[in-house]
Amino acid sequence: MEADVSAAATASEEEEAAEEFTEYEPQEELAEVDGQQPVVVQRVRAAGQGGRGRRSRPQASTASAAAVSGYRAVGRSRAGSRLGQPLPRPKVSPCRTSASPSREACSRQAAAAADADAQPEMHFERSPSVSSSQARDTPRAASDATPSSPAHGVWLAEPTSIGAPLLMLDEFEVQDHLEAETAALREELSDARAAGKADRAAVEALATSNEELERQVAELRTASQRLEQETGVLHLQLQNHHGIMAADWEQTLGFQERLRQEEAVAERLSVEAAELRAGLAARTEEAAQLRKDATSWRILSRMDLLGEVSSEELDRVLESAMPAITRLHAESRARAKLARNQLRDELEQQLCAVCKDAKKAVLFLPCQHLCVCEGCRGKLRPYRCPMCQVPVQSHISRVHF
């Protein structure tokens, strides 16, 4: 433990984190107690503020078991200690001070301890007038009587019991508590330093990663700018290509339209040629038939030639003439029917729309229909046009075709 404390005292970081309290170092001196035989006692020396607390258990001389007890040492501690209060007298067995105590020695020591319990306690506290390096202790009795300080700087009192030279047990408890707190603080300091190192390493790693990311971002930005430039160039080229393609497309559309027109003309011409060929074939056939008919009619028209014509030829002429005669009869009937229909239509157009006997002679206004005769005009009830059923406002009579 002392090696750890000395090692910690040399480290400046642990100096800042550790608690501060008064350091006491025991020193052996010879003193007289009420004119008795000189004994070896412990002199407490204050080492000043900021030192590491290290107390040594005082050892009593084999010549005498008398020692100073019941003192109060006023120190300073960050967490606060009990050293500033009067320390209770420990109940120590009288036989603990000798290596091989006898029954009579133990009895004497027990009697001396009983007598010491009835005596007033003496307390020790640091004198405020001395420095931290040369601190002195001043005694203080329970009755507040403060004797003068001796030259050697140690207040002596009559030993109350044979166990008085031992340090108070609660002082050791306080010292152990302070040492435990110091060890805990050192451990926390070590953990904090380790955590700080880990945090610094993490920060350095993050800084390195950030620099790498910034470098990558710069590279990506440069690549993006280059790509934008290339995209602009490609866009211009594409616009030019689109312009060329548009011009070519317009020319192509013109060619296609012209080709479509030419194809339509060629198709129409081919249809007309087919129709002409068909007409030509029909006309050729008709011409051949007409030639035959002409020959037959020439034979039939000239009665003087009938004697020269053989019966077979006459039969052939009749066979070819009969269809022609049939066609002629059918054509004549169709023309007569058409003429009759046209005449009837013309007559119906001239006849009154009401009686169908007299001719139309009255023009109605405003519809301007000429549809009734003079006799049927007065019979119209209501007075409306029989063609469009519009009310007649006026009329014109004696209108002739």
C-alpha positions as a printed NumPy array, in Angstrom:
array([[   0.   ,    0.   ,    0.   ],
       [   2.832,    2.428,    0.838],
       [   4.476,    1.671,   -2.521],
       [   1.209,    2.514,   -4.301],
       [   0.872,    5.732,   -2.337],
       [   4.449,    6.794,   -3.1  ],
       [   3.963,    5.974,   -6.778],
       [   0.719,    7.939,   -6.851],
       [   2.409,   10.889,   -5.159],
       [   4.861,   11.23 ,   -8.057],
       [   2.079,   11.419,  -10.709],
       [   0.789,   14.955,  -11.301],
       [  -2.571,   13.788,  -12.698],
       [  -3.324,   11.723,   -9.623],
       [  -2.23 ,   14.7  ,   -7.454],
       [  -5.125,   16.743,   -8.971],
       [  -7.768,   14.021,   -8.603],
       [  -6.919,   12.648,   -5.135],
       [  -8.343,   14.121,   -1.948],
       [  -6.256,   16.473,    0.202],
       [  -5.835,   15.892,    3.853],
       [  -3.203,   16.438,    6.51 ],
       [  -0.185,   14.166,    6.528],
       [   1.101,   12.962,    9.837],
       [   4.395,   11.332,   10.388],
       [   5.254,    9.94 ,   13.742],
       [   8.628,   10.728,   15.307],
       [   9.978,    9.17 ,   18.417],
       [  11.208,   11.461,   21.177],
       [  12.133,   11.081,   24.769],
       [   9.932,   12.852,   27.267],
       [   9.253,   12.792,   30.944],
       [   5.791,   12.094,   32.221],
       [   5.214,   13.711,   35.638],
       [   8.8  ,   13.145,   36.695],
       [   8.725,    9.486,   35.928],
       [  11.198,    7.487,   33.918],
       [  11.696,    8.862,   30.344],
       [   9.646,    6.992,   27.804],
       [   9.607,    6.918,   24.061],
       [   6.566,    8.767,   22.744],
       [   5.352,    9.711,   19.3  ],
       [   5.53 ,   13.347,   18.098],
       [   2.982,   14.219,   15.489],
       [   4.295,   16.522,   12.758],
       [   1.948,   18.202,   10.304],
       [   3.258,   17.969,    6.773],
       [   0.995,   20.691,    5.392],
       [  -1.863,   20.707,    2.975],
       [  -1.996,   18.747,   -0.249],
       [   0.027,   15.739,    0.986],
       [  -1.024,   12.174,    1.052],
       [  -2.341,   10.974,    4.372],
       [  -0.073,    8.356,    5.882],
       [  -0.179,    7.529,    9.564],
       [   2.023,    5.038,   11.387],
       [   0.884,    3.149,   14.385],
       [   2.894,    4.431,   17.365],
       [   4.913,    1.815,   19.174],
       [   5.331,    1.959,   22.923],
       [   8.68 ,    1.319,   24.601],
       [   9.163,   -1.791,   26.645],
       [  10.401,    0.409,   29.487],
       [   7.065,    2.104,   29.989],
       [   3.592,    1.66 ,   28.559],
       [   2.645,    5.316,   29.102],
       [   1.662,    7.292,   25.996],
       [  -0.361,   10.238,   24.898],
       [  -4.048,    9.571,   24.419],
       [  -7.184,   11.49 ,   23.734],
       [  -5.745,   14.152,   21.411],
       [  -7.557,   15.899,   18.595],
       [  -5.841,   16.542,   15.291],
       [  -7.519,   19.195,   13.156],
       [  -6.995,   18.328,    9.456],
       [  -8.581,   19.27 ,    6.189],
       [ -10.279,   16.778,    3.859],
       [ -12.379,   17.23 ,    0.725],
       [ -15.075,   14.812,    1.833],
       [ -14.822,   15.924,    5.483],
       [ -13.514,   13.719,    8.292],
       [ -14.056,   13.121,   11.921],
       [ -10.524,   14.15 ,   12.877],
       [ -11.718,   17.549,   14.081],
       [ -13.846,   16.059,   16.891],
       [ -12.667,   14.552,   20.192],
       [ -11.914,   10.898,   19.652],
       [ -13.373,    8.365,   22.045],
       [ -11.012,    6.352,   24.176],
       [ -10.742,    2.789,   22.894],
       [ -11.52 ,   -0.081,   25.148],
       [  -8.32 ,   -2.072,   24.727],
       [  -7.424,   -5.091,   26.717],
       [  -4.587,   -4.251,   29.135],
       [  -2.748,   -7.394,   28.223],
       [  -2.308,   -6.422,   24.499],
       [   0.695,   -4.194,   25.183],
       [   3.103,   -6.943,   26.267],
       [   4.361,   -9.881,   24.32 ],
       [   3.898,  -12.422,   27.173],
       [   1.86 ,  -10.793,   29.902],
       [   1.504,  -12.401,   33.325],
       [  -1.602,  -12.429,   35.46 ],
       [  -0.176,   -9.835,   37.862],
       [   0.842,   -7.49 ,   35.024],
       [  -2.599,   -7.772,   33.511],
       [  -4.18 ,   -6.946,   36.888],
       [  -1.997,   -3.886,   37.277],
       [  -2.741,   -2.693,   33.79 ],
       [  -6.477,   -3.183,   34.31 ],
       [  -6.334,   -1.145,   37.526],
       [  -4.379,    1.604,   35.739],
       [  -6.998,    1.661,   32.947],
       [  -9.79 ,    1.997,   35.525],
       [  -7.996,    4.928,   37.155],
       [  -7.474,    6.579,   33.749],
       [ -11.175,    6.46 ,   32.97 ],
       [ -11.83 ,    8.768,   35.898],
       [  -9.189,   11.365,   34.832],
       [ -10.01 ,   14.267,   32.451],
       [  -9.143,   13.778,   28.769],
       [  -6.478,   15.811,   27.008],
       [  -7.01 ,   16.806,   23.386],
       [  -4.416,   17.821,   20.839],
       [  -5.014,   20.284,   18.031],
       [  -2.7  ,   22.01 ,   15.576],
       [  -1.49 ,   25.446,   16.58 ],
       [  -2.632,   28.058,   14.036],
       [   0.529,   30.124,   14.468],
       [   2.985,   27.592,   13.047],
       [   3.531,   26.856,    9.345],
       [   2.439,   23.76 ,    7.477],
       [   5.999,   22.437,    7.344],
       [   6.688,   23.008,   11.054],
       [   3.285,   22.409,   12.589],
       [   3.023,   22.094,   16.286],
       [   0.319,   20.557,   18.422],
       [  -1.157,   22.321,   21.42 ],
       [  -2.896,   20.417,   24.193],
       [  -6.341,   21.262,   25.293],
       [  -7.934,   19.822,   28.408],
       [ -11.571,   19.071,   28.742],
       [ -11.81 ,   22.009,   31.229],
       [ -10.5  ,   24.444,   28.5  ],
       [  -7.228,   25.029,   30.407],
       [  -4.457,   25.432,   27.769],
       [  -0.936,   25.079,   29.165],
       [   2.049,   26.62 ,   27.396],
       [   3.713,   24.734,   24.541],
       [   6.963,   23.034,   25.383],
       [  10.083,   23.506,   23.315],
       [   9.992,   20.11 ,   21.67 ],
       [   6.44 ,   20.761,   20.31 ],
       [   4.687,   17.778,   21.943],
       [   2.062,   18.035,   24.623],
       [   2.343,   15.34 ,   27.202],
       [  -0.333,   14.119,   29.546],
       [  -0.386,   11.515,   32.134],
       [  -1.157,    8.186,   30.582],
       [  -4.662,    7.083,   31.378],
       [  -4.277,    3.429,   30.507],
       [  -1.727,    1.008,   29.255],
       [  -3.542,    0.891,   25.843],
       [  -3.343,    4.662,   25.346],
       [  -0.285,    4.613,   23.011],
       [  -2.35 ,    2.711,   20.429],
       [  -4.063,    4.789,   17.815],
       [  -7.753,    5.126,   18.182],
       [  -9.659,    2.476,   16.327],
       [ -11.948,    5.015,   14.749],
       [  -8.876,    6.866,   13.411],
       [  -7.892,    3.694,   11.607],
       [ -11.452,    3.324,   10.389],
       [ -11.405,    6.909,    9.074],
       [  -7.977,    6.34 ,    7.546],
       [  -9.176,    3.1  ,    5.926],
       [ -12.267,    4.9  ,    4.686],
       [ -10.138,    7.699,    3.234],
       [  -7.777,    5.221,    1.64 ],
       [ -10.756,    3.319,    0.183],
       [ -12.172,    6.587,   -1.165],
       [  -8.742,    7.489,   -2.559],
       [  -8.446,    4.085,   -4.218],
       [ -11.966,    4.443,   -5.624],
       [ -11.172,    7.92 ,   -6.921],
       [  -7.942,    6.638,   -8.461],
       [  -9.847,    3.799,  -10.065],
       [ -12.45 ,    6.235,  -11.351],
       [  -9.631,    8.48 ,  -12.587],
       [  -8.053,    5.527,  -14.39 ],
       [ -11.404,    4.609,  -15.894],
       [ -11.982,    8.221,  -16.915],
       [  -8.534,    8.388,  -18.503],
       [  -9.152,    5.101,  -20.327],
       [ -12.542,    6.397,  -21.456],
       [ -10.898,    9.673,  -22.486],
       [  -8.295,    7.805,  -24.497],
       [ -11.033,    5.741,  -26.135],
       [ -13.039,    8.903,  -26.832],
       [  -9.959,   10.622,  -28.28 ],
       [  -9.312,    7.578,  -30.459],
       [ -12.947,    7.605,  -31.557],
       [ -12.763,   11.348,  -32.262],
       [  -9.571,   10.872,  -34.26 ],
       [ -11.231,    8.007,  -36.177],
       [ -14.275,   10.182,  -36.819],
       [ -12.041,   13.05 ,  -37.944],
       [ -10.192,   10.709,  -40.305],
       [ -13.495,    9.322,  -41.571],
       [ -14.816,   12.866,  -41.985],
       [ -11.756,   13.872,  -43.979],
       [ -12.146,   10.773,  -46.143],
       [ -15.82 ,   11.556,  -46.661],
       [ -15.014,   15.167,  -47.524],
       [ -12.437,   13.944,  -50.023],
       [ -14.968,   11.547,  -51.522],
       [ -17.576,   14.328,  -51.642],
       [ -15.093,   16.584,  -53.436],
       [ -14.288,   13.803,  -55.894],
       [ -18.004,   13.132,  -56.431],
       [ -18.652,   16.852,  -56.929],
       [ -15.846,   17.018,  -59.498],
       [ -17.186,   13.916,  -61.228],
       [ -20.707,   15.406,  -61.151],
       [ -19.474,   18.626,  -62.758],
       [ -17.637,   16.644,  -65.42 ],
       [ -20.745,   14.571,  -66.063],
       [ -22.85 ,   17.737,  -66.294],
       [ -20.466,   19.14 ,  -68.891],
       [ -20.519,   15.899,  -70.837],
       [ -24.309,   15.822,  -70.562],
       [ -24.493,   19.37 ,  -71.913],
       [ -22.313,   18.449,  -74.874],
       [ -24.368,   15.331,  -75.53 ],
       [ -27.551,   17.397,  -75.234],
       [ -26.289,   19.833,  -77.856],
       [ -25.277,   16.97 ,  -80.106],
       [ -28.676,   15.378,  -79.567],
       [ -30.422,   18.65 ,  -80.465],
       [ -28.348,   18.9  ,  -83.626],
       [ -29.088,   15.285,  -84.39 ],
       [ -32.767,   15.917,  -83.742],
       [ -32.671,   18.864,  -86.108],
       [ -31.01 ,   16.752,  -88.78 ],
       [ -33.452,   13.939,  -88.118],
       [ -36.379,   16.383,  -88.254],
       [ -35.222,   17.704,  -91.61 ],
       [ -34.675,   14.172,  -92.873],
       [ -38.015,   13.148,  -91.45 ],
       [ -39.785,   16.009,  -93.189],
       [ -38.088,   15.081,  -96.439],
       [ -38.99 ,   11.449,  -95.831],
       [ -42.601,   12.417,  -95.125],
       [ -42.627,   14.408,  -98.368],
       [ -41.269,   11.44 , -100.239],
       [ -43.821,    9.169,  -98.617],
       [ -46.681,   11.53 ,  -99.478],
       [ -45.492,   11.79 , -103.044],
       [ -45.093,    8.037, -103.246],
       [ -48.582,    7.57 , -101.828],
       [ -50.002,    9.938, -104.383],
       [ -48.126,    8.226, -107.171],
       [ -49.291,    4.853, -105.921],
       [ -52.893,    6.141, -105.865],
       [ -52.474,    7.468, -109.409],
       [ -50.926,    4.198, -110.551],
       [ -53.75 ,    2.246, -108.911],
       [ -56.364,    4.468, -110.53 ],
       [ -54.636,    4.139, -113.853],
       [ -54.446,    0.396, -113.459],
       [ -58.176,    0.288, -112.66 ],
       [ -58.926,    2.473, -115.642],
       [ -56.697,    0.298, -117.806],
       [ -58.529,   -2.798, -116.605],
       [ -61.852,   -1.13 , -117.303],
       [ -60.626,   -0.065, -120.706],
       [ -59.403,   -3.54 , -121.436],
       [ -62.724,   -4.961, -120.348],
       [ -64.541,   -2.387, -122.452],
       [ -62.271,   -3.103, -125.341],
       [ -62.938,   -6.8  , -125.037],
       [ -66.692,   -6.119, -124.826],
       [ -66.543,   -3.791, -127.74 ],
       [ -64.456,   -6.316, -129.71 ],
       [ -67.016,   -8.977, -128.984],
       [ -69.808,   -6.573, -129.798],
       [ -68.072,   -5.614, -133.006],
       [ -67.772,   -9.256, -133.987],
       [ -71.438,   -9.75 , -133.168],
       [ -72.344,   -6.629, -135.079],
       [ -70.387,   -7.851, -138.049],
       [ -72.354,  -11.062, -137.982],
       [ -75.569,   -9.15 , -137.518],
       [ -74.611,   -6.786, -140.316],
       [ -73.976,   -9.682, -142.612],
       [ -77.28 ,  -11.271, -141.594],
       [ -79.226,   -8.024, -141.979],
       [ -77.566,   -7.35 , -145.299],
       [ -78.701,  -10.719, -146.516],
       [ -82.215,  -10.179, -145.162],
       [ -82.42 ,   -6.639, -146.506],
       [ -81.735,   -7.641, -150.017],
       [ -84.402,   -9.961, -151.19 ],
       [ -82.7  ,  -10.479, -154.547],
       [ -79.824,  -12.12 , -152.764],
       [ -81.981,  -14.704, -150.971],
       [ -81.918,  -16.967, -153.957],
       [ -78.174,  -16.934, -154.038],
       [ -77.924,  -17.767, -150.353],
       [ -78.027,  -21.382, -149.379],
       [ -80.533,  -22.743, -146.887],
       [ -77.832,  -23.433, -144.334],
       [ -76.655,  -19.852, -144.444],
       [ -80.228,  -18.682, -144.105],
       [ -80.699,  -20.866, -141.08 ],
       [ -77.526,  -19.444, -139.573],
       [ -78.71 ,  -15.894, -140.335],
       [ -82.057,  -16.598, -138.702],
       [ -80.385,  -18.124, -135.655],
       [ -78.204,  -15.057, -135.233],
       [ -81.068,  -12.699, -136.04 ],
       [ -83.592,  -14.113, -133.599],
       [ -81.669,  -13.053, -130.478],
       [ -81.156,   -9.691, -131.999],
       [ -84.829,   -9.421, -132.778],
       [ -85.638,  -10.473, -129.189],
       [ -83.274,   -7.858, -127.864],
       [ -84.829,   -5.282, -130.136],
       [ -88.308,   -6.107, -128.909],
       [ -87.169,   -5.913, -125.28 ],
       [ -85.412,   -2.611, -125.883],
       [ -88.46 ,   -1.183, -127.583],
       [ -90.73 ,   -2.268, -124.727],
       [ -88.363,   -0.736, -122.155],
       [ -88.186,    2.529, -124.018],
       [ -91.967,    2.666, -124.382],
       [ -92.42 ,    2.063, -120.656],
       [ -89.906,    4.753, -119.8  ],
       [ -91.676,    7.188, -122.1  ],
       [ -95.022,    6.401, -120.49 ],
       [ -93.575,    6.922, -116.99 ],
       [ -92.021,   10.211, -117.964],
       [ -95.28 ,   11.367, -119.514],
       [ -97.229,   10.336, -116.418],
       [ -94.788,   12.177, -114.163],
       [ -95.085,   15.264, -116.274],
       [ -98.865,   15.041, -116.173],
       [ -98.879,   14.47 , -112.413],
       [ -96.665,   17.48 , -111.95 ],
       [ -99.205,   19.542, -113.84 ],
       [-102.307,   18.13 , -112.081],
       [-103.812,   19.414, -108.834],
       [-102.507,   17.719, -105.688],
       [-106.04 ,   17.519, -104.257],
       [-108.331,   16.397, -107.059],
       [-105.784,   14.983, -109.534],
       [-107.973,   16.149, -112.45 ],
       [-107.457,   19.847, -113.143],
       [-104.144,   21.512, -113.731],
       [-102.353,   23.408, -111.045],
       [-103.068,   27.121, -111.204],
       [-102.626,   28.646, -107.649],
       [ -99.277,   29.635, -106.03 ],
       [ -99.305,   29.83 , -102.229],
       [ -97.202,   32.346, -100.295],
       [ -94.937,   32.373,  -98.413],
       [ -94.025,   28.702,  -99.133],
       [ -94.252,   29.323, -102.944],
       [ -95.767,   25.921, -103.706],
       [ -97.814,   25.554, -106.899],
       [ -99.899,   22.537, -106.064],
       [-103.736,   23.079, -106.352],
       [-106.242,   24.219, -108.877],
       [-108.551,   27.203, -108.541],
       [-111.529,   25.041, -107.545],
       [-109.684,   23.19 , -104.748],
       [-108.158,   26.386, -103.255],
       [-111.46 ,   27.495, -101.804],
       [-112.111,   24.058, -100.296],
       [-108.945,   23.994,  -98.158],
       [-109.869,   23.887,  -94.429],
       [-107.749,   24.97 ,  -92.635],
       [-106.186,   27.241,  -95.114],
       [-102.809,   25.59 ,  -95.323],
       [-100.513,   24.437,  -98.07 ],
       [-101.176,   20.718,  -98.737],
       [ -97.496,   20.148,  -99.484],
       [ -95.836,   21.656,  -96.344],
       [ -98.82 ,   22.467,  -94.075],
       [ -97.687,   26.077,  -93.654],
       [-100.523,   28.598,  -93.149],
       [-101.212,   30.446,  -96.389],
       [-100.99 ,   34.213,  -96.067],
       [-101.671,   35.017,  -99.718],
       [-101.901,   33.303, -103.096],
       [-101.453,   33.996, -106.779],
       [-104.094,   32.596, -109.165],
       [-104.012,   31.619, -112.866],
       [-100.417,   30.546, -112.898],
       [ -99.654,   28.391, -115.959],
       [ -96.664,   26.24 , -116.867]])
